[in-house]
Structures are given as structure tokens and as C-alpha cells.
Amino acid sequence: MVDRKGDELFTGEDNDTIDPRDFLKKVQHYLMVMMWDDEEKVDYFEMWLKSGSTAKQWFKDLKVTKKAMWKELCITFKEQWPERPTLQKSTAEKQAELEGERIIEAELGTKVKVNGTEVYAHITWANKVEKLAKEIPGDNNILVVGWQ
């Protein structure tokens, strides 16, 4: 996390630029290569909490026993900021998304960038359609609708 542009301090607010669990992972990733004791790890963690923020106040209010050991601090952090449940699309929503996927004739043969590599737009579209189709359960012929 150190010496990289774009890293921002963690606030603990709902509008934070990073998910709390991802923030902790970034800190842990950096600490994996450091041969620091628990006190140094906790100090490093604290440096990434924005002054005056919810996260900084939470840290200040923690009992000494909760922040004396790195492992205990991680457990306490995860309790404070539990993993958010992900929204799962219904089969009908997936079906509608698939049915709405279109490519126009003018896009055929053109190139687009995907992950920094140029590929044909129609290949990218086909891959997206295939991925969407695979996300729909196939055991009830839901993809075979309206064919006449």
C-alpha cells in the first residue's frame, strides 16, 4: 500500500472508495512480506485510517486488548464491517438481460479493447452473450421461449 498513487485512507463510511474487506486485504497483503511484530502491524494499520473518520474513532474507542494483537484487530475489524451480501439476479432478470443484448451491423468487423488487447467487437459480444446464457439455469427450457 505504500508509495502507490491512488491509495486513499479508509474512512469506514458507506460512501468510502474501497470496500472495508478489500481495505483489510490490501493491508494484510503488504504486511505478509514485512517481518514486523504485532505493535508495528497495528501502527501501520492505524496510519491508513482517515483522521476524524468513523474508522479512526472506532480504532480510538477500541479496548487495548482488541488492538494489542494483529489477529485480534483483524477479527474485531471484520465484526465492525461485516461482508456485504451480494445481490443475486433472478432467473427472469438474467433472461431479460440476455434478451436485451444486441449488436448492430455497423459494429461487425470493428475492433474494441478488452483488458488492453484489441479484439473484434462481434467476438466480445458473442462471449458476453455466452456468459449471460450460462448464468441461466438450463433445466427448464427457459431459453426456448417464443420460437415459432
C-alpha positions in Angstrom: 0.0 0.0 0.0 2.9 2.3 0.5 4.3 4.6 -2.2 1.4 3.9 -4.7 -0.7 6.7 -6.1 -4.4 6.3 -5.8 -4.3 4.7 -2.4 -6.7 6.5 -0.2 -7.2 6.5 3.6 -10.0 4.3 4.9 -13.0 6.2 6.4 -15.4 3.4 7.3 -18.3 5.3 5.7 -20.8 3.8 3.3 -19.5 6.1 0.6 -15.9 5.0 1.0 -14.0 4.4 -2.2 -12.9 0.9 -1.1 -14.9 -2.0 0.5 -13.8 -2.5 4.1 -12.8 -6.1 3.5 -10.7 -5.1 0.4 -9.1 -2.5 2.5 -8.1 -5.0 5.1 -6.8 -7.4 2.4 -4.6 -4.6 1.0 -3.1 -4.0 4.4 -2.6 -7.7 5.1 -1.1 -8.2 1.6 1.5 -5.6 2.4 2.2 -7.0 5.9 2.8 -10.5 4.6 6.2 -9.5 3.4 7.1 -7.5 6.4 8.8 -9.1 9.4 7.0 -6.8 11.9 5.8 -7.6 15.3 2.1 -7.0 16.2 2.6 -3.5 17.5 4.2 -2.4 14.2 1.4 -4.0 12.2 -1.2 -2.3 14.3 0.6 1.1 13.9 0.8 0.6 10.1 -2.9 -0.2 10.0 -3.8 2.9 12.0 -1.9 5.1 9.6 -4.4 4.1 6.9 -7.4 5.4 8.8 -8.5 8.9 7.9 -8.3 11.4 10.6 -11.7 12.4 12.1 -13.4 9.5 10.3 -15.7 6.8 11.6 -12.9 4.3 11.2 -10.4 6.4 13.2 -12.9 6.9 16.0 -13.7 3.2 16.1 -10.0 2.5 16.4 -9.6 5.1 19.2 -12.5 3.6 21.1 -11.2 0.0 20.9 -10.1 -1.6 24.1 -6.3 -2.0 24.3 -6.8 -5.8 24.3 -8.6 -5.6 21.0 -5.7 -3.9 19.3 -2.7 -5.4 21.1 -2.6 -8.4 18.8 -2.8 -8.1 15.0 -5.0 -11.2 14.6 -7.4 -9.9 17.3 -7.6 -6.5 15.5 -8.5 -8.2 12.2 -11.3 -10.2 13.9 -12.7 -7.0 15.5 -12.4 -5.1 12.2 -14.4 -7.8 10.4 -17.1 -7.7 13.1 -17.4 -4.0 12.8 -17.5 -4.1 9.0 -19.1 -7.5 8.0 -19.0 -8.7 4.5 -21.8 -7.2 2.5 -24.2 -9.7 0.8 -24.1 -9.6 -2.9 -27.3 -9.0 -4.9 -28.3 -12.1 -6.9 -30.3 -11.6 -10.1 -33.4 -13.7 -10.5 -33.7 -16.1 -13.5 -36.2 -13.6 -15.0 -33.7 -10.7 -14.7 -31.0 -12.8 -16.3 -33.3 -13.8 -19.1 -34.3 -10.2 -19.7 -30.6 -9.1 -19.7 -29.8 -11.8 -22.3 -32.7 -10.9 -24.5 -31.7 -7.2 -24.4 -28.1 -7.9 -25.6 -27.8 -6.7 -29.2 -25.0 -5.9 -31.7 -25.6 -3.6 -34.6 -24.4 -4.3 -38.1 -22.0 -1.4 -38.0 -20.1 -3.0 -35.1 -19.3 -6.1 -37.1 -15.7 -6.3 -38.1 -14.7 -3.4 -35.9 -12.2 -3.7 -33.1 -12.5 -2.9 -29.4 -10.1 -3.1 -26.5 -10.7 -5.7 -23.8 -8.2 -5.9 -21.0 -5.8 -3.9 -23.0 -5.9 -6.1 -26.1 -7.7 -5.4 -29.4 -10.3 -7.9 -30.4 -13.2 -7.9 -32.8 -16.4 -6.4 -31.4 -18.6 -9.3 -32.5 -16.3 -11.8 -30.7 -16.6 -9.7 -27.5 -20.4 -9.6 -27.9 -20.6 -13.3 -28.5 -18.5 -14.0 -25.4 -20.8 -11.8 -23.4 -23.9 -13.5 -24.7 -22.5 -16.9 -24.0 -21.6 -15.9 -20.4 -25.1 -14.5 -19.8 -26.7 -17.7 -21.2 -24.5 -19.9 -19.0 -25.8 -18.0 -15.9 -29.4 -19.0 -16.6 -30.3 -22.4 -15.3 -30.9 -24.7 -18.3 -33.1 -27.4 -16.7 -36.4 -25.8 -17.5 -36.0 -24.7 -21.2 -36.2 -21.1 -20.2 -34.0 -20.2 -23.2 -36.5 -21.7 -25.6 -39.3 -19.2 -25.4 -41.3 -17.5 -28.2 -39.7 -19.5 -31.0 -42.2 -20.1 -33.9 
